[in-house]
Amino acid sequence: MTEAQETDIKECYEVAEKYLTNQYIAGECLTLADISCVTTISSLDCIVPIHLKYRRLHNWWDRLKMEPWYQKINQPGLALFGRFIKGFL
């Protein structure tokens, strides 16, 4: 991965961090926006880990990781993706 690519991913984290003014992306309730964003954010974390610098993003993701749908649907695919991508990094 190039430094520019890492910078691009960190910029995505910064945008998400600024957007998270509430508990969830679009307000105080879980919406399709959160489900859509968490798949991308969790995948990017396999490449460039989310640091505590992004406190709101980190807390948001921790909340979503506790959801049954996340554990059942996103987590297995994310584990597979993580193993796959580590073979290229």
FIKOLZA-1660 file (N, C-alpha, C; in steps of 0.1 Angstrom, whole numbers, plus 5000, padded with zeros to 4 digits):
% residues 89
   i   px   py   pz ch aa at
   1 5008 4988 5000  A  M  N
   1 5000 5000 5000  A  M CA
   1 5009 5012 5000  A  M  C
   2 5005 5022 4992  A  T  N
   2 5013 5034 4992  A  T CA
   2 5008 5044 5003  A  T  C
   3 5017 5053 5006  A  E  N
   3 5014 5063 5016  A  E CA
   3 5001 5071 5012  A  E  C
   4 5000 5074 4999  A  A  N
   4 4988 5081 4994  A  A CA
   4 4975 5073 4997  A  A  C
   5 4976 5060 4995  A  Q  N
   5 4964 5052 4997  A  Q CA
   5 4960 5052 5012  A  Q  C
   6 4970 5051 5020  A  E  N
   6 4968 5051 5035  A  E CA
   6 4962 5065 5039  A  E  C
   7 4967 5076 5033  A  T  N
   7 4962 5089 5036  A  T CA
   7 4947 5090 5031  A  T  C
   8 4944 5084 5020  A  D  N
   8 4930 5084 5015  A  D CA
   8 4920 5077 5025  A  D  C
   9 4925 5066 5030  A  I  N
   9 4917 5058 5040  A  I CA
   9 4915 5067 5052  A  I  C
  10 4925 5073 5057  A  K  N
  10 4924 5081 5069  A  K CA
  10 4915 5093 5067  A  K  C
  11 4915 5098 5055  A  E  N
  11 4906 5109 5052  A  E CA
  11 4891 5104 5052  A  E  C
  12 4889 5092 5048  A  C  N
  12 4875 5086 5049  A  C CA
  12 4871 5085 5064  A  C  C
  13 4881 5081 5072  A  Y  N
  13 4878 5080 5087  A  Y CA
  13 4875 5094 5092  A  Y  C
  14 4882 5104 5088  A  E  N
  14 4880 5118 5093  A  E CA
  14 4866 5123 5088  A  E  C
  15 4862 5120 5076  A  V  N
  15 4849 5124 5072  A  V CA
  15 4838 5117 5080  A  V  C
  16 4839 5104 5082  A  A  N
  16 4830 5097 5091  A  A CA
  16 4829 5103 5105  A  A  C
  17 4841 5106 5110  A  E  N
  17 4842 5111 5124  A  E CA
  17 4835 5125 5125  A  E  C
  18 4836 5133 5115  A  K  N
  18 4829 5146 5115  A  K CA
  18 4814 5144 5113  A  K  C
  19 4810 5134 5105  A  Y  N
  19 4795 5131 5103  A  Y CA
  19 4788 5126 5115  A  Y  C
  20 4796 5119 5124  A  L  N
  20 4790 5112 5136  A  L CA
  20 4788 5122 5147  A  L  C
  21 4778 5131 5145  A  T  N
  21 4775 5141 5156  A  T CA
  21 4764 5135 5165  A  T  C
  22 4758 5124 5161  A  N  N
  22 4748 5117 5169  A  N CA
  22 4753 5103 5171  A  N  C
  23 4745 5094 5177  A  Q  N
  23 4750 5081 5180  A  Q CA
  23 4751 5073 5167  A  Q  C
  24 4744 5077 5157  A  Y  N
  24 4744 5069 5144  A  Y CA
  24 4746 5079 5133  A  Y  C
  25 4749 5074 5121  A  I  N
  25 4752 5082 5109  A  I CA
  25 4741 5093 5106  A  I  C
  26 4728 5088 5106  A  A  N
  26 4717 5097 5103  A  A CA
  26 4709 5102 5114  A  A  C
  27 4714 5101 5126  A  G  N
  27 4706 5106 5138  A  G CA
  27 4708 5097 5150  A  G  C
  28 4697 5096 5158  A  E  N
  28 4698 5088 5170  A  E CA
  28 4693 5074 5169  A  E  C
  29 4689 5070 5157  A  C  N
  29 4684 5056 5155  A  C CA
  29 4693 5049 5144  A  C  C
  30 4694 5037 5145  A  L  N
  30 4701 5029 5135  A  L CA
  30 4693 5029 5122  A  L  C
  31 4700 5032 5111  A  T  N
  31 4693 5032 5098  A  T CA
  31 4701 5024 5088  A  T  C
  32 4696 5024 5076  A  L  N
  32 4703 5017 5065  A  L CA
  32 4716 5024 5062  A  L  C
  33 4717 5037 5065  A  A  N
  33 4730 5044 5063  A  A CA
  33 4741 5038 5072  A  A  C
  34 4738 5034 5084  A  D  N
  34 4748 5028 5093  A  D CA
  34 4752 5014 5088  A  D  C
  35 4742 5006 5084  A  I  N
  35 4745 4993 5078  A  I CA
  35 4753 4994 5066  A  I  C
  36 4750 5003 5057  A  S  N
  36 4758 5005 5045  A  S CA
  36 4773 5010 5049  A  S  C
  37 4774 5019 5057  A  C  N
  37 4787 5025 5061  A  C CA
  37 4796 5015 5069  A  C  C
  38 4790 5007 5077  A  V  N
  38 4798 4998 5086  A  V CA
  38 4805 4987 5077  A  V  C
  39 4799 4983 5066  A  T  N
  39 4805 4973 5058  A  T CA
  39 4818 4979 5052  A  T  C
  40 4817 4992 5048  A  T  N
  40 4829 4998 5042  A  T CA
  40 4840 5001 5053  A  T  C
  41 4835 5007 5064  A  I  N
  41 4845 5011 5074  A  I CA
  41 4852 4998 5080  A  I  C
  42 4844 4988 5082  A  S  N
  42 4850 4976 5088  A  S CA
  42 4860 4969 5078  A  S  C
  43 4857 4970 5066  A  S  N
  43 4867 4965 5056  A  S CA
  43 4879 4973 5055  A  S  C
  44 4878 4987 5055  A  L  N
  44 4889 4995 5055  A  L CA
  44 4898 4993 5068  A  L  C
  45 4892 4990 5079  A  D  N
  45 4899 4987 5091  A  D CA
  45 4909 4976 5090  A  D  C
  46 4906 4966 5081  A  C  N
  46 4915 4955 5078  A  C CA
  46 4928 4960 5072  A  C  C
  47 4927 4971 5065  A  I  N
  47 4938 4977 5058  A  I CA
  47 4946 4987 5066  A  I  C
  48 4938 4997 5071  A  V  N
  48 4944 5007 5080  A  V CA
  48 4935 5007 5093  A  V  C
  49 4940 5002 5104  A  P  N
  49 4932 5001 5116  A  P CA
  49 4927 5015 5121  A  P  C
  50 4915 5015 5126  A  I  N
  50 4909 5027 5131  A  I CA
  50 4915 5029 5145  A  I  C
  51 4922 5041 5147  A  H  N
  51 4928 5044 5160  A  H CA
  51 4918 5052 5168  A  H  C
  52 4921 5052 5181  A  L  N
  52 4913 5059 5190  A  L CA
  52 4912 5074 5188  A  L  C
  53 4921 5079 5179  A  K  N
  53 4920 5093 5174  A  K CA
  53 4906 5096 5169  A  K  C
  54 4900 5086 5163  A  Y  N
  54 4887 5088 5157  A  Y CA
  54 4877 5082 5167  A  Y  C
  55 4875 5089 5178  A  R  N
  55 4867 5085 5190  A  R CA
  55 4853 5082 5186  A  R  C
  56 4846 5091 5180  A  R  N
  56 4832 5089 5176  A  R CA
  56 4830 5077 5167  A  R  C
  57 4839 5076 5157  A  L  N
  57 4839 5065 5147  A  L CA
  57 4841 5052 5155  A  L  C
  58 4851 5052 5163  A  H  N
  58 4854 5040 5171  A  H CA
  58 4842 5035 5180  A  H  C
  59 4836 5045 5187  A  N  N
  59 4824 5042 5195  A  N CA
  59 4812 5037 5187  A  N  C
  60 4810 5043 5176  A  W  N
  60 4799 5039 5167  A  W CA
  60 4801 5025 5162  A  W  C
  61 4813 5022 5158  A  W  N
  61 4816 5008 5153  A  W CA
  61 4815 4998 5165  A  W  C
  62 4819 5002 5177  A  D  N
  62 4817 4993 5188  A  D CA
  62 4803 4990 5191  A  D  C
  63 4794 5000 5189  A  R  N
  63 4780 4998 5191  A  R CA
  63 4774 4989 5181  A  R  C
  64 4778 4990 5168  A  L  N
  64 4773 4982 5158  A  L CA
  64 4778 4968 5159  A  L  C
  65 4790 4966 5164  A  K  N
  65 4795 4952 5165  A  K CA
  65 4787 4944 5175  A  K  C
  66 4780 4950 5184  A  M  N
  66 4772 4944 5194  A  M CA
  66 4758 4939 5188  A  M  C
  67 4755 4944 5177  A  E  N
  67 4742 4941 5171  A  E CA
  67 4742 4927 5166  A  E  C
  68 4731 4919 5168  A  P  N
  68 4731 4905 5163  A  P CA
  68 4732 4904 5148  A  P  C
  69 4727 4913 5140  A  W  N
  69 4728 4912 5126  A  W CA
  69 4743 4914 5122  A  W  C
  70 4750 4922 5129  A  Y  N
  70 4764 4924 5125  A  Y CA
  70 4772 4912 5128  A  Y  C
  71 4770 4906 5140  A  Q  N
  71 4777 4893 5143  A  Q CA
  71 4774 4882 5134  A  Q  C
  72 4761 4881 5130  A  K  N
  72 4757 4870 5121  A  K CA
  72 4761 4872 5106  A  K  C
  73 4760 4884 5102  A  I  N
  73 4761 4887 5087  A  I CA
  73 4775 4893 5084  A  I  C
  74 4778 4904 5090  A  N  N
  74 4790 4912 5087  A  N CA
  74 4803 4905 5092  A  N  C
  75 4803 4900 5104  A  Q  N
  75 4815 4895 5110  A  Q CA
  75 4821 4883 5103  A  Q  C
  76 4814 4873 5099  A  P  N
  76 4820 4862 5092  A  P CA
  76 4826 4866 5078  A  P  C
  77 4820 4875 5071  A  G  N
  77 4825 4880 5058  A  G CA
  77 4837 4888 5061  A  G  C
  78 4837 4896 5071  A  L  N
  78 4848 4905 5074  A  L CA
  78 4860 4897 5078  A  L  C
  79 4858 4886 5086  A  A  N
  79 4870 4877 5089  A  A CA
  79 4876 4871 5077  A  A  C
  80 4868 4867 5068  A  L  N
  80 4873 4861 5055  A  L CA
  80 4880 4872 5047  A  L  C
  81 4874 4884 5046  A  F  N
  81 4881 4895 5039  A  F CA
  81 4894 4898 5045  A  F  C
  82 4894 4899 5058  A  G  N
  82 4907 4902 5066  A  G CA
  82 4918 4893 5062  A  G  C
  83 4915 4880 5062  A  R  N
  83 4925 4870 5059  A  R CA
  83 4930 4871 5045  A  R  C
  84 4920 4874 5036  A  F  N
  84 4923 4876 5022  A  F CA
  84 4932 4888 5019  A  F  C
  85 4929 4899 5025  A  I  N
  85 4936 4911 5022  A  I CA
  85 4950 4911 5029  A  I  C
  86 4951 4905 5040  A  K  N
  86 4965 4904 5046  A  K CA
  86 4975 4896 5038  A  K  C
  87 4970 4888 5029  A  G  N
  87 4978 4881 5019  A  G CA
  87 4984 4890 5009  A  G  C
  88 4979 4902 5007  A  F  N
  88 4984 4911 4998  A  F CA
  88 4991 4923 5004  A  F  C
  89 4990 4925 5017  A  L  N
  89 4997 4936 5023  A  L CA
  89 5011 4932 5028  A  L  C
% end
